[in-house]
Every structure is written in C-alpha cells, then in structure tokens.
Amino acid sequence: MEIVIDKMFTTCFNDKKFKQAIGVALESRRLDKVKDAIEMSNELIEENLGYTFTIAQDIVKSKVFRNDVLRLLLMVYQKRTDQGKFDHYKIAKCQFYLGLPDGTATLLEKLTKIKEGNDYLDAY
C-alpha cells in the first residue's frame, strides 16, 4: 500500500497536481509530503497554503493531527521570510488555534510598523 501511495505522490509532483498531492498526503497523514507539495508549488505556494489551511479546518477531524498540520503551515510561513505576499489572517488564525498569543502579538506589531503598501491595515 505504501508503494502505491508513493507512486501517487510521484505522479502528482511530476504533473504539478499539488492540491491532489496535498489531499492524498493529508488522508495518509504524511506531513512530509504535505510540506513537499506546498514548497514545490513555487508561484502557487500561497494558494496551496490557503488550501491546506481550509482542509485542516473543515475536513480533518483529529484535533491532534489538525494541530500538527497548522504547526507545519506556520513553519512554512516562517521559512518564507520576505518572499511574496502573505495571508496574515491565516497566519493569525493558525496561531490562535495553536494557542500562540505571543506569535500573534508579534505579527500584529510587525504589521503596524509597515509604512509601504496596505499590509499595515491587516493588523486592524
């Protein structure tokens, strides 16, 4: 069974079907493959982060596994420092669900100090 699942991941990655790979990875509880699919999606990374967040909130029933997925998403967001546009709302929601008020406070403080663009409005 594991060989079949690994072949499915290989096919999804080769065909750039990252959302399907994320779905299979979540069903098989393979966080390593969720991370790989998100990071390999390059210009669609923000879309796939949002997709994974939505799946984790709406479909994943196990609270422990959901928290593991949210921790993974935060880790990916943190690795992406200053690359592309961030969904600050989803980052704050992840931190809220994981009980990380200090992280949320740091994020909001950082957003209020941004002088260019409209990112500072996300803090409000």
C-alpha positions as a Python dict, from the first residue, in 0.01 Angstrom:
ca = {
    (1, 'M'): (0, 0, 0),
    (2, 'E'): (284, 237, 83),
    (3, 'I'): (443, 180, -258),
    (4, 'V'): (116, 268, -432),
    (5, 'I'): (82, 590, -230),
    (6, 'D'): (444, 687, -303),
    (7, 'K'): (379, 636, -676),
    (8, 'M'): (73, 860, -647),
    (9, 'F'): (290, 1133, -493),
    (10, 'T'): (549, 1096, -767),
    (11, 'T'): (280, 1123, -1036),
    (12, 'C'): (118, 1426, -871),
    (13, 'F'): (452, 1604, -832),
    (14, 'N'): (555, 1529, -1191),
    (15, 'D'): (218, 1651, -1324),
    (16, 'K'): (224, 1956, -1092),
    (17, 'K'): (-104, 1848, -930),
    (18, 'F'): (-8, 1983, -590),
    (19, 'K'): (-359, 2011, -446),
    (20, 'Q'): (-419, 1644, -519),
    (21, 'A'): (-87, 1559, -358),
    (22, 'I'): (-185, 1762, -51),
    (23, 'G'): (-519, 1578, -31),
    (24, 'V'): (-355, 1237, -56),
    (25, 'A'): (-90, 1340, 197),
    (26, 'L'): (-350, 1458, 447),
    (27, 'E'): (-555, 1141, 402),
    (28, 'S'): (-246, 927, 458),
    (29, 'R'): (-122, 1158, 737),
    (30, 'R'): (208, 1223, 562),
    (31, 'L'): (308, 1571, 677),
    (32, 'D'): (641, 1538, 498),
    (33, 'K'): (456, 1510, 167),
    (34, 'V'): (223, 1799, 254),
    (35, 'K'): (532, 2013, 310),
    (36, 'D'): (693, 1891, -13),
    (37, 'A'): (379, 1965, -217),
    (38, 'I'): (347, 2316, -74),
    (39, 'E'): (713, 2403, -119),
    (40, 'M'): (731, 2259, -472),
    (41, 'S'): (434, 2464, -590),
    (42, 'N'): (652, 2778, -632),
    (43, 'E'): (425, 3058, -760),
    (44, 'L'): (114, 2882, -624),
    (45, 'I'): (258, 2842, -274),
    (46, 'E'): (22, 3095, -111),
    (47, 'E'): (-279, 2933, -278),
    (48, 'N'): (-171, 2587, -158),
    (49, 'L'): (-104, 2714, 194),
    (50, 'G'): (-460, 2851, 200),
    (51, 'Y'): (-597, 2528, 55),
    (52, 'T'): (-420, 2322, 321),
    (53, 'F'): (-543, 2554, 595),
    (54, 'T'): (-903, 2521, 473),
    (55, 'I'): (-879, 2142, 452),
    (56, 'A'): (-729, 2125, 800),
    (57, 'Q'): (-1011, 2337, 944),
    (58, 'D'): (-1304, 2188, 755),
    (59, 'I'): (-1219, 1822, 697),
    (60, 'V'): (-952, 1696, 938),
    (61, 'K'): (-1139, 1557, 1237),
    (62, 'S'): (-850, 1470, 1466),
    (63, 'K'): (-758, 1775, 1674),
    (64, 'V'): (-406, 1643, 1732),
    (65, 'F'): (-342, 1593, 1360),
    (66, 'R'): (-506, 1928, 1276),
    (67, 'N'): (-269, 2100, 1518),
    (68, 'D'): (24, 1919, 1354),
    (69, 'V'): (-89, 2049, 1014),
    (70, 'L'): (-126, 2404, 1150),
    (71, 'R'): (224, 2386, 1303),
    (72, 'L'): (355, 2274, 966),
    (73, 'L'): (184, 2568, 793),
    (74, 'L'): (335, 2813, 1042),
    (75, 'M'): (677, 2660, 985),
    (76, 'V'): (642, 2701, 607),
    (77, 'Y'): (524, 3062, 650),
    (78, 'Q'): (820, 3137, 878),
    (79, 'K'): (1067, 2990, 627),
    (80, 'R'): (926, 3222, 358),
    (81, 'T'): (1054, 3543, 518),
    (82, 'D'): (1003, 3837, 283),
    (83, 'Q'): (911, 3625, -19),
    (84, 'G'): (585, 3708, -188),
    (85, 'K'): (251, 3805, -37),
    (86, 'F'): (147, 3656, 293),
    (87, 'D'): (-205, 3582, 413),
    (88, 'H'): (-168, 3742, 755),
    (89, 'Y'): (-519, 3641, 852),
    (90, 'K'): (-444, 3270, 809),
    (91, 'I'): (-116, 3304, 997),
    (92, 'A'): (-300, 3468, 1287),
    (93, 'K'): (-572, 3200, 1276),
    (94, 'C'): (-310, 2924, 1291),
    (95, 'Q'): (-151, 3093, 1591),
    (96, 'F'): (-492, 3136, 1754),
    (97, 'Y'): (-588, 2770, 1713),
    (98, 'L'): (-248, 2660, 1842),
    (99, 'G'): (-269, 2889, 2145),
    (100, 'L'): (27, 3109, 2048),
    (101, 'P'): (-78, 3462, 2153),
    (102, 'D'): (283, 3588, 2161),
    (103, 'G'): (328, 3497, 1795),
    (104, 'T'): (6, 3677, 1705),
    (105, 'A'): (111, 3985, 1902),
    (106, 'T'): (448, 3988, 1724),
    (107, 'L'): (276, 3957, 1386),
    (108, 'L'): (35, 4242, 1461),
    (109, 'E'): (316, 4462, 1590),
    (110, 'K'): (519, 4393, 1276),
    (111, 'L'): (221, 4478, 1055),
    (112, 'T'): (157, 4810, 1229),
    (113, 'K'): (517, 4918, 1163),
    (114, 'I'): (498, 4864, 786),
    (115, 'K'): (490, 5202, 614),
    (116, 'E'): (454, 5098, 250),
    (117, 'G'): (156, 4931, 87),
    (118, 'N'): (-161, 4833, 271),
    (119, 'D'): (-24, 4546, 478),
    (120, 'Y'): (-44, 4758, 793),
    (121, 'L'): (-423, 4762, 752),
    (122, 'D'): (-427, 4383, 801),
    (123, 'A'): (-335, 4442, 1166),
    (124, 'Y'): (-667, 4613, 1224),
}
